[in-house]
Amino acid sequence: MLKVYGIKNCNSVKKGCEFLTKHNIEYEFVDFKKTPPSLERLKQWQDRAGIEKIINKAGQTYRKMGLKDQDLSDLELLEIASKNPSLIKRPVLEFDDENVYFGFDETFYKEKFI
């Protein structure tokens, strides 16, 4: 089953969930605020998609934490993201054990689900 990870009040997550609901696509929602992703989960996502897809460098949290000015390894970034899930691009769609997608792009959603 499709899993959607995110934060309920995030606009991108709302758009993604509304799209899926509108098109009668079943999914399980995992709230990062209640169930933050483990470091192991983030490593799996990194293996599938790459660190640049996971970390939202344009986001407010990234800027506020001053991460741009730090020389952090991918592992260090993932460790920080596991404790601060608002650093992760949202929503995260996990299709199966192999495929994961970050963010909301209506074109991608249409191609994938309609």
N, C-alpha and C positions, 0 to 999 in steps of 0.2 A: 504494500500500500504506500502511496505517496505520503511523505512526511514534509510538513512545512514548519520550519524553525523560525522564530522571530520574537518580536516584542509587540504585544497587542496594540499599543497606541502609536506604533510607527506607521507613518503614512504609506510607505512602500509595502509593508506587510498587509495593511488594510486593503490596498489595491490588489495585491496578489490573491488574497483570500476571497475578496469579492469576485474577482474574475473566475476563480475555481468554483465557487458556489453558484454563480450565475450560469455556468456551463455544466452544472451537475457532476463535477469531478470530485470524487471522494478523497479526503485527505485527513491525516491526523495532525493536529497542531501541537507543537511543543513550544511552550513559552520560556524564552531564555531567562526571564526574571525568576521563574519558579524552578527551572531545570537548566542551569547553565551548561554549555557543552563541555565535556571533559577534554583534557589535553589530548587524550588518545583519539577522540572523535575529530578534533581539529587537525591532528596529524593525518588521519585518514582523508579528510577533505583536502588537505594540502597535497597529498599524493595524487588525488584525482584531478584537482583543479589548479593548484599552485597558490602560493601565498598571496600573490597580487590580486587574486579573485576574492580572497577571504577578508582581508583587512580593508576597511573603509577609510582610506587615507584622506578622502574629501570630507569626512564627517567631523562633527563638532567635538566628539570625544577624543579623536586622534589629535586634533589641534590643542584642545585643553590640556591633554596629558603631556604635550610637548614631545611627542614621539618622533616627529620629523627630524628634530635636532639631535636625536640619540642614534648611536651606531649599534643597532640591535640586530641580532641574528634572527633568522626565521623562527627558531625554537623559542627565543625570548619573546618575540611578538606573539606567538601562539600561547605561551604561558600567560602573558598579560591579557590576551583576548579571552582566555578561559575564565579569568576572574572579572573581566569587564566585557561582557558579551555585546555591549552597544558598539564595540569596535568592529564587529562583524557586519559585512554587507548583508542586508536583509531584503526580503525573506530568503531563507536558504531552503531550496527544494531538494529533497533526497528521494530519487526515483527508485533506487535499488541499491545493492551493495557496490555498484560501480559508478553510478552517475549522480552528480550533484550540480546544482546551479545556484548562483548567488545574485540577488537583486531582482527587481521587477522590470521586465521589458515585455510590453504587451505583444510585440511581434513574435518574440520567442514563445510566449505562452500560447499564442494562436497556433503557431507551427507545431508545437509539441502536443497540444491537447485538443485541438479542434480538427 
